[in-house]
Amino acid sequence: MPEGVVVFVKVKLSEFLTPIAEYGTELFYQDFLELNNLTAPFLLFDVKNRKVEKVITFHNDSKKQTTGELRKILEICQIPLIEVGSIAELYTLTLFENKED
């Protein structure tokens, strides 16, 4: 894990993402509710750049709709979504490329 990247567990997307609609409008409120209804199982956050780097979720057939909604929002925000089958699978993933100078 690169320096300055922290992992948050079970966080609402509304804690890290804000709607682009004007604050106080009905559209802002609707977008906020949509963000607030989605939880990221694992969220990798770069504290230096103050941005979400990746979201990790579990492949779960019973929650396909929620995963689809999460994917749609993350694609709009250009945030990669990684689906894994188990926690053990996380140990084999390369989440960040090593850049050696």
C-alpha positions in Angstrom: 0.0 0.0 0.0 1.5 3.4 -1.0 2.3 5.9 1.7 -0.7 8.1 2.5 -3.4 5.7 1.4 -5.7 4.5 4.1 -8.4 1.9 4.0 -11.9 2.6 5.4 -14.4 -0.2 6.0 -18.1 0.0 5.6 -18.4 3.7 4.8 -21.3 5.6 3.1 -20.3 7.1 -0.2 -21.8 10.4 0.9 -18.9 10.7 3.4 -16.4 11.0 0.5 -18.4 12.1 -2.5 -20.7 15.1 -2.9 -23.3 15.7 -5.6 -22.4 18.1 -8.4 -25.8 19.8 -8.4 -26.1 23.1 -6.6 -26.3 22.9 -2.9 -29.8 23.2 -1.5 -31.6 22.2 -4.7 -33.9 19.2 -5.1 -31.5 17.5 -7.4 -28.7 17.9 -4.9 -30.9 16.3 -2.2 -31.9 13.4 -4.5 -28.2 12.8 -5.5 -27.2 12.9 -1.8 -29.8 10.4 -0.8 -28.6 8.1 -3.6 -25.0 8.4 -2.4 -26.0 8.0 1.3 -27.9 4.7 0.5 -24.7 3.1 -0.9 -22.0 1.6 1.4 -18.5 0.8 0.2 -17.2 -2.4 1.9 -13.6 -1.2 1.5 -12.6 2.3 0.3 -9.0 3.2 -0.4 -8.4 7.0 0.2 -5.3 9.0 -0.6 -5.0 11.5 2.2 -2.3 13.5 0.4 -4.4 14.2 -2.6 -7.7 14.0 -0.7 -9.4 11.6 -3.2 -10.9 8.1 -3.3 -8.5 5.8 -5.2 -10.5 2.6 -5.3 -13.5 0.8 -3.9 -13.5 -2.9 -3.2 -16.6 -5.0 -2.9 -17.6 -8.6 -2.6 -19.1 -10.5 -5.5 -22.5 -11.4 -4.2 -25.4 -12.5 -6.4 -28.0 -11.5 -3.9 -26.7 -7.9 -4.0 -26.3 -7.5 -7.7 -28.6 -4.5 -7.9 -26.6 -2.7 -5.1 -23.3 -3.5 -6.8 -24.7 -2.2 -10.1 -25.7 1.1 -8.5 -22.3 1.4 -6.9 -20.6 0.6 -10.2 -22.7 3.3 -12.0 -21.8 6.0 -9.5 -18.1 5.1 -9.3 -17.8 5.0 -13.2 -19.2 8.6 -13.3 -16.6 9.6 -10.7 -13.9 7.7 -12.5 -13.2 5.6 -9.4 -12.2 1.9 -10.0 -14.4 -0.8 -8.5 -12.8 -4.1 -7.7 -15.0 -7.1 -7.0 -13.5 -10.0 -5.0 -15.0 -13.4 -4.0 -13.5 -13.5 -0.5 -11.2 -11.7 1.9 -8.5 -14.2 1.1 -8.6 -13.0 -2.5 -7.5 -9.5 -1.4 -4.1 -10.9 -0.4 -3.4 -11.9 -4.0 -4.4 -8.6 -5.6 -2.0 -5.9 -6.8 -3.9 -2.8 -5.9 -1.2 -0.3 -6.8 1.7 -0.6 -9.2 5.1 -0.2 -7.6 6.9 2.7 -9.1 10.6 2.6 -8.5 12.8 5.5 -9.5 
